[in-house]
Amino acid sequence: MDFYVIFFAFLFALTVNVQSYIIPREALDSDGCARIHNEFITKEKTIFSYADVKDCYQHFPFDKDIASETIDTLIGLVNGFYIFLDKAKEPPEPGFDFRPTDVKHLFYDLKDPHTNFGSYCFTTFAFHTNMTFYSVVNNGEQKIKVFDDTIDQDNIDCEVTHIDGQQALEVITEFAKDSVYASRDLGVRFNIALDRAYKFPSFAVRVEIPEKPDITYTLKCDNKNPFDVKRNWNAFAQNITNLNKFKDSKSYFDNICNPSDGIKLSRPSTSFQETTIIPDSLNDILEQDPSITTIKIVDGFISFFKVQDFGIVKFYTENPVDRNGTTKMLPDVIQGFEELANTGVKKVVLDLSDNTGGYIFTTYFTSLLLFPDTFPSFDFDIRITKQMRLAITEQYKLLTSNNIYDIQGYVDAKTHANFTSAEDFIGNNVYERGGIKDNYSNKYVDEAGINSMRQIIQNNLTTPLPWKPEDFIILTNGLCGSSCSLITEHAAEFSNVSTVAIGGLARNKLLSYSSFTGGSVVNATQTFNSLGELGLLNNPLMPKPFPLTGLTASYAIKEVYSKINPDDILDFTFKPADFRLFYDEKNIRNFSILWSQAAALIGSKSKIN
């Protein structure tokens, strides 16, 4: 999301069907939710004070029964269906930075955005201070600088030496360590902390309410003396329509924290969102940089460019629209690759930075298209608990549609034979992880999904693409997760495609090129709907739905195994890039410079690991 959207959000508010209420003076004095609504109605404001949002959030009394039921639901989901329950208790391997954790209570410590717990109640608003940042490494020294300041443009590119009196680099590193959860690699989390796309909460734009209402930055500009800039945390609604769903704390609770069936709310940012858009900054670069030739843009899905004598394929996401819409767009993607090939480029940079994934079938499609001589899937399995065994068995009997426990499309990973029964899929595999022995299914692959993607390519690709694996390089900032991660891992493991990672902490030599590979993410709504279809919702083995409808949770249900080392689980295997680049004052603002730096590494033998 472009940062300027925050300040022009009131334009969208004008289109909202606003319900006017006369709020008593005493309510405005005592109720932050009422004050927010009043400012939205009377002044069309969409930026609110830290104090009002904090007061709104704190207006809901603690209910021990709701808290207890919520914990019971989370424990039931994690114990019954979370694939990494035992694995997450093991110490991280070298290169990763996270705490082995009791996943029943500490979701964020998992550093896995596939698995989290959130509440619409406390994620309606996000907080900002009008300033964003980036990091550079000059002469071996890493610094934090101002990327943009919408209040004072003179501060752009000034060094941030301190934040609230502490060294700025260490403050943001600690924020990345504790508050960013989208990778097990601290260097990747550092990149995300400075990310201006806001796919996840960053240091500059946060969903959790900051500890105090303001923050002080110490800046050093050119050769001038350092000076302090004090900024208040201001709050903005992540979805403008939610401002019309309450007039005070009671209606806020009824319509945001515990909405009735049928009311649609924006998804809280604590939940993993596998969506993205073309950033406005890239559009600006395309207009200003004559060295970039646009070959084809496929609706914010994948774009094709030519820079100098090499090609660029920029992957934004793996699900720009609904599943059927994405499938219909795949022939256009094939055409984009063909048109890029027709320009005669011999080298291609695959840019998968800031890509949080999408549908897994797009990974099969991409792998088959670019590397047709390889098998497009890793091996998967599922942890077989009592709950999972019962759900899979019942689904195999009833064959309900769109059920998350359906295994009909899977085949044995070794023999590629269909499973003849639920027990044939479940198998009898016992692995020890985190000091605990548990049952896991036979390894499998999604043959049906693979075949459908192979057919689309056969029907639309007129001439095989000319590039070999050694003609590609993958560029990421480490935020390449889920389906994106499966694409990069497949290219690296099956075809030995080179990888280059950008940014991170200079003090760490290596940086991951992908994150959170887990094969599938399932949310609580899908879980309870599927259990309901199977008549298992009231089964004593199964978790009960959340006591409030404004609560949400998701979890990884499948794990992915390495092809090179078949016993390694990719989510817990440190995979550093072959090459490393760092941001500077120029390439941070012009991606074509980064693309050129990455292209220069194609064919290089000077790998760092």
BELGIJO-V394505 format. One record per residue. N is the residue number from 1. PSI is psi in radians with two decimals (999 if undefined). OMEGA is omega in radians with two decimals (* if undefined). Layout:
n,psi,omega
N,PSI,OMEGA
N,PSI,OMEGA
This chain:
n,psi,omega
1,2.30,3.11
2,2.41,-3.08
3,-0.56,-3.10
4,-0.32,3.11
5,-0.59,-3.14
6,-0.74,-2.98
7,-0.23,3.09
8,0.23,-3.09
9,-0.42,-3.11
10,-0.39,3.10
11,-0.65,3.12
12,-0.54,-3.12
13,-0.48,-3.12
14,-0.38,-3.12
15,-0.09,-3.09
16,2.42,3.08
17,1.56,-2.98
18,2.31,3.04
19,2.11,-3.09
20,2.42,3.11
21,2.52,2.99
22,1.99,-3.05
23,2.20,-3.13
24,2.58,-3.12
25,-0.68,-3.11
26,-0.56,3.11
27,-0.70,3.12
28,-0.61,-3.13
29,-0.54,-2.99
30,-0.16,-2.97
31,1.90,-3.14
32,-0.62,3.11
33,-0.71,3.13
34,-0.68,3.14
35,-0.70,3.10
36,-0.84,-3.13
37,-0.74,-3.11
38,-0.71,3.12
39,-0.61,3.11
40,-0.72,-3.10
41,-0.87,-2.99
42,-0.52,-3.05
43,0.01,-3.09
44,0.58,3.14
45,2.49,3.01
46,0.04,3.02
47,2.23,-3.00
48,2.86,-3.08
49,2.63,3.04
50,-0.76,-3.06
51,-0.72,-3.11
52,-0.73,3.13
53,-0.75,3.12
54,-0.76,3.14
55,-0.67,3.10
56,-0.82,-3.12
57,-0.61,-3.07
58,0.07,-3.08
59,-0.12,-3.08
60,2.07,-3.11
61,2.62,3.10
62,2.28,3.12
63,1.86,-3.05
64,-0.52,3.13
65,-0.77,3.09
66,-0.74,3.13
67,-0.76,-3.12
68,-0.75,3.14
69,-0.66,3.12
70,-0.79,3.11
71,-0.71,3.12
72,-0.72,3.12
73,-0.80,3.14
74,-0.76,3.11
75,-0.72,3.13
76,-0.73,3.12
77,-0.79,-3.09
78,-0.84,-3.13
79,-0.67,-3.02
80,-0.52,-2.93
81,-0.24,-3.08
82,2.14,-3.02
83,-0.58,-2.99
84,0.43,-3.09
85,-0.79,-3.11
86,-0.72,-3.08
87,-0.61,-3.09
88,-0.20,3.13
89,-0.12,-3.13
90,2.58,3.06
91,2.54,-3.13
92,2.60,3.08
93,2.79,-3.12
94,2.37,-3.10
95,-0.48,3.09
96,2.77,3.12
97,1.70,3.03
98,2.83,-3.11
99,2.27,2.95
100,2.37,-2.91
101,2.75,2.93
102,1.76,-2.99
103,-0.16,3.10
104,-0.44,-3.02
105,-0.51,-2.95
106,1.31,-3.07
107,-0.74,-3.05
108,-0.51,-3.14
109,-0.23,3.09
110,-0.39,-3.09
111,0.79,-3.09
112,1.79,-3.10
113,-0.17,2.99
114,-0.37,-3.02
115,1.89,-3.11
116,3.00,3.13
117,2.36,-3.12
118,2.96,3.13
119,2.24,3.03
120,-0.50,-3.05
121,-0.67,-3.03
122,0.40,3.10
123,0.31,3.09
124,-0.60,-3.04
125,2.62,2.97
126,2.81,-3.02
127,2.48,-3.13
128,2.88,3.09
129,0.31,3.08
130,0.19,-3.09
131,2.36,3.07
132,2.88,-2.93
133,2.90,2.99
134,2.96,-3.11
135,2.43,3.09
136,2.75,3.04
137,1.96,3.13
138,2.15,3.14
139,0.68,3.09
140,-0.07,-3.13
141,2.24,-3.13
142,2.34,-3.12
143,2.76,3.01
144,2.33,3.13
145,2.85,3.12
146,2.11,3.07
147,-0.80,3.12
148,2.61,3.06
149,1.87,-3.06
150,-0.09,3.06
151,-0.73,-3.11
152,1.73,-3.10
153,-0.33,3.10
154,-0.31,-3.12
155,-0.17,-3.11
156,2.35,-3.13
157,0.06,2.99
158,2.59,3.08
159,2.40,3.02
160,1.85,-3.07
161,-0.63,-3.08
162,2.65,3.03
163,2.04,-3.05
164,0.72,3.04
165,-0.04,3.14
166,2.72,-3.13
167,2.20,-3.01
168,-0.76,-3.12
169,-0.72,-3.12
170,-0.61,3.12
171,-0.80,-3.11
172,-0.60,3.07
173,-0.75,3.11
174,-0.65,3.07
175,-0.76,3.11
176,-0.66,-3.11
177,-0.73,-2.99
178,-0.57,-2.93
179,-0.15,3.10
180,2.40,-2.94
181,0.17,-2.97
182,0.21,3.07
183,2.68,3.03
184,-0.05,3.11
185,2.07,-3.10
186,-0.62,3.12
187,-0.68,3.08
188,-0.72,3.12
189,-0.57,3.06
190,-0.76,3.07
191,-0.76,-3.11
192,-0.63,3.11
193,-0.48,3.14
194,0.12,-3.03
195,2.31,3.13
196,-0.05,3.10
197,-0.31,3.07
198,0.69,3.02
199,-0.49,3.05
200,2.77,3.07
201,2.32,3.14
202,-3.14,3.10
203,-0.60,-3.05
204,-0.52,3.14
205,2.00,-3.00
206,2.65,3.05
207,-0.73,3.07
208,2.38,-3.09
209,2.23,-3.14
210,2.76,-3.06
211,-0.54,-3.14
212,2.86,-2.97
213,-0.17,-3.10
214,2.99,-3.13
215,2.53,-3.09
216,2.17,3.08
217,2.34,3.02
218,2.09,-3.04
219,2.61,3.05
220,2.00,-3.05
221,2.14,-3.10
222,-2.23,-3.12
223,0.29,-3.12
224,2.84,3.10
225,2.56,3.10
226,2.62,3.11
227,2.74,-3.10
228,2.46,3.03
229,2.02,-3.13
230,2.22,-3.11
231,2.46,3.03
232,2.57,2.96
233,2.08,3.05
234,2.67,-3.07
235,2.47,3.04
236,2.61,3.13
237,2.27,3.12
238,-0.42,3.05
239,2.01,-3.04
240,-0.62,-3.07
241,-0.44,-3.14
242,-0.36,3.11
243,-0.30,3.13
244,0.11,-3.08
245,0.08,3.13
246,2.73,3.05
247,-0.22,3.11
248,-3.06,-3.06
249,-0.59,3.14
250,-0.85,-3.14
251,-0.52,3.05
252,-0.81,-3.14
253,-0.77,-3.08
254,-0.60,-3.00
255,-0.29,3.14
256,-0.89,-3.10
257,-0.62,-3.06
258,1.09,-3.07
259,2.61,3.08
260,2.89,-3.12
261,2.42,3.07
262,-0.33,3.11
263,2.25,-3.10
264,2.30,3.11
265,2.72,3.03
266,2.58,-3.13
267,2.31,-3.13
268,2.58,-3.06
269,-0.24,3.04
270,-0.24,3.08
271,2.58,-3.14
272,2.22,3.14
273,1.97,3.14
274,1.02,3.09
275,2.77,3.08
276,3.00,3.09
277,2.85,3.04
278,2.13,-3.13
279,2.49,3.14
280,-0.54,-3.12
281,-0.62,3.12
282,-0.69,3.08
283,-0.68,3.10
284,-0.75,-3.13
285,-0.72,-3.14
286,-0.58,3.14
287,-0.55,-3.00
288,-0.39,-3.04
289,1.83,-3.09
290,-0.19,-3.13
291,-0.21,-3.12
292,2.15,3.05
293,2.12,3.11
294,2.12,3.12
295,-0.88,-3.13
296,2.47,3.04
297,2.18,-3.12
298,1.41,2.97
299,0.89,3.09
300,0.21,-3.10
301,-1.13,3.11
302,2.42,3.09
303,2.63,-3.09
304,2.25,-3.13
305,2.81,2.96
306,2.25,3.09
307,2.10,-3.09
308,-2.03,-3.09
309,0.29,-3.13
310,2.86,-3.12
311,2.72,3.08
312,2.26,2.97
313,1.93,-3.11
314,1.97,3.10
315,2.03,3.13
316,-0.64,-3.04
317,2.96,3.02
318,0.17,3.00
319,1.29,-3.13
320,-0.47,3.12
321,-2.87,3.13
322,2.90,-3.02
323,-0.83,-3.12
324,-0.66,3.11
325,-0.68,3.11
326,-0.76,3.12
327,-0.71,3.14
328,-0.40,-3.12
329,-0.24,-3.07
330,-0.67,3.04
331,-0.59,3.08
332,-0.61,3.10
333,-0.75,3.09
334,-0.75,3.13
335,-0.66,3.10
336,-0.76,3.10
337,-0.70,3.14
338,-0.73,3.14
339,-0.62,3.07
340,-0.73,3.11
341,-0.61,-3.12
342,-0.28,3.08
343,-0.22,3.09
344,0.15,-3.13
345,2.44,-3.12
346,-0.36,-3.11
347,2.52,-3.09
348,2.24,3.02
349,2.14,3.05
350,1.81,-3.08
351,1.93,3.13
352,0.46,3.10
353,2.62,3.08
354,0.73,-3.11
355,2.03,-3.05
356,0.27,2.93
357,-2.73,-3.08
358,-2.40,-3.07
359,2.40,-3.08
360,-0.45,-3.11
361,-0.43,3.10
362,-0.43,3.08
363,-0.68,3.08
364,-0.77,-3.14
365,-0.89,-3.09
366,-0.76,-3.12
367,-0.72,3.11
368,-0.65,-3.10
369,-0.80,-3.05
370,-0.54,-3.07
371,1.20,-2.99
372,-0.28,-3.13
373,0.12,3.14
374,2.79,3.03
375,2.31,-2.93
376,0.20,-3.06
377,2.53,2.92
378,3.04,3.06
379,2.46,3.13
380,2.78,2.86
381,3.06,-3.08
382,2.48,3.06
383,2.21,-3.05
384,1.58,3.00
385,3.08,3.06
386,-0.69,-3.13
387,-0.77,-3.12
388,-0.73,3.12
389,-0.80,-3.12
390,-0.75,-3.11
391,-0.76,3.14
392,-0.72,-3.13
393,-0.78,-3.14
394,-0.70,3.12
395,-0.68,3.13
396,-0.57,3.11
397,-0.80,-2.96
398,-0.47,3.13
399,0.84,3.06
400,2.75,-3.07
401,2.58,3.06
402,0.70,-3.13
403,2.35,-3.06
404,-0.18,3.13
405,0.21,-3.13
406,2.22,-3.13
407,0.19,-2.99
408,-0.54,-3.09
409,-0.08,-3.07
410,2.63,3.04
411,2.80,3.12
412,2.28,-3.06
413,-0.48,-3.13
414,-0.87,-3.01
415,-0.31,-3.05
416,0.39,3.06
417,2.60,3.09
418,2.58,3.03
419,2.33,-3.03
420,-0.24,-3.13
421,2.98,3.06
422,-0.71,-3.14
423,-0.58,3.09
424,-0.68,3.08
425,-0.77,-3.07
426,-0.74,3.09
427,-2.77,-3.09
428,0.99,-3.08
429,2.19,3.14
430,2.11,3.10
431,2.59,3.08
432,2.14,3.12
433,2.37,-3.11
434,0.48,-3.13
435,0.15,-3.09
436,2.34,3.06
437,2.34,-3.12
438,2.85,-3.11
439,2.48,3.10
440,2.62,-3.10
441,2.94,2.94
442,2.60,3.13
443,2.52,-3.03
444,2.90,3.00
445,2.82,-3.09
446,1.47,-3.07
447,-0.67,-3.11
448,-0.78,3.14
449,-0.71,3.13
450,-0.79,-3.10
451,-0.66,-3.14
452,-0.64,3.10
453,-0.66,3.10
454,-0.66,-3.14
455,-0.71,3.12
456,-0.72,3.13
457,-0.78,3.13
458,-0.59,-3.09
459,-0.32,-2.97
460,-0.36,-3.12
461,2.01,-3.08
462,-0.64,-3.12
463,2.35,3.10
464,2.46,3.14
465,2.52,-2.96
466,-0.19,-2.97
467,2.54,3.02
468,2.89,-3.12
469,-0.63,-3.11
470,-0.13,3.12
471,-0.11,-3.11
472,2.75,2.84
473,2.46,3.13
474,2.22,3.11
475,2.18,3.03
476,2.82,2.96
477,0.30,-3.13
478,-0.41,3.07
479,1.29,3.08
480,1.66,-2.96
481,2.88,3.07
482,-2.12,-3.12
483,-0.63,3.08
484,-0.76,3.13
485,-0.68,3.12
486,-0.60,3.08
487,-0.86,-3.08
488,-0.70,3.13
489,-0.69,3.11
490,-0.78,-3.13
491,-0.71,-3.09
492,-0.74,-3.05
493,-0.73,-3.06
494,-0.54,-3.01
495,0.02,3.09
496,0.63,3.07
497,2.39,-3.14
498,2.64,-3.14
499,2.57,3.06
500,2.29,-3.14
501,2.49,-3.09
502,2.41,3.03
503,-2.59,-3.11
504,-2.91,-3.13
505,2.22,-3.09
506,-0.49,-3.10
507,-0.27,3.06
508,2.11,-3.05
509,-0.64,-3.01
510,2.66,3.14
511,2.36,3.13
512,2.57,3.07
513,-0.07,3.11
514,2.94,-3.10
515,2.81,3.09
516,1.32,-3.05
517,-0.33,-3.00
518,2.37,-2.92
519,-0.32,-3.09
520,2.46,3.07
521,2.38,-3.11
522,2.43,3.11
523,2.99,-3.04
524,-0.65,3.13
525,-0.78,3.09
526,-0.71,-3.13
527,-0.90,-3.06
528,-0.59,3.06
529,-0.76,-3.14
530,-0.74,3.10
531,-0.65,3.11
532,-0.72,3.12
533,-0.49,-3.11
534,0.04,-3.12
535,0.43,-3.06
536,0.06,-3.03
537,-0.56,-3.13
538,0.13,3.10
539,2.34,-3.08
540,-0.35,3.10
541,-0.44,-2.94
542,2.62,3.08
543,2.70,3.09
544,2.62,3.09
545,2.75,3.14
546,2.58,3.13
547,-0.42,3.08
548,2.40,-3.11
549,-0.22,3.12
550,0.18,3.08
551,2.56,-3.12
552,2.64,3.07
553,2.66,3.02
554,2.86,-3.10
555,2.67,3.05
556,2.32,-3.08
557,-0.35,-3.11
558,2.67,3.04
559,2.72,-3.04
560,2.34,-3.12
561,2.51,3.07
562,2.58,3.06
563,-0.66,-3.11
564,-0.78,3.10
565,1.61,-2.94
566,-0.27,3.11
567,-0.14,-3.11
568,2.31,3.05
569,2.15,-2.96
570,-0.61,3.14
571,-0.47,-3.06
572,0.34,3.13
573,2.12,-3.13
574,2.08,-3.11
575,1.54,-3.13
576,2.67,3.11
577,2.72,3.11
578,-0.56,-3.09
579,2.86,-3.07
580,2.32,3.01
581,2.77,3.06
582,2.70,3.08
583,2.66,2.96
584,-3.07,-3.03
585,-0.36,-3.10
586,-0.90,-3.05
587,-0.31,3.09
588,-0.39,-3.09
589,-0.16,-3.12
590,1.78,-3.08
591,-0.43,-3.11
592,-0.48,3.07
593,-0.76,3.08
594,-0.75,3.14
595,-0.73,3.13
596,-0.70,3.11
597,-0.70,3.12
598,-0.74,-3.12
599,-0.60,-3.13
600,-0.31,-3.12
601,-0.16,3.14
602,2.17,-3.11
603,-0.09,-3.14
604,2.55,3.12
605,0.01,-3.03
606,1.00,3.13
607,2.64,-3.04
608,-0.08,-3.13
609,999,*
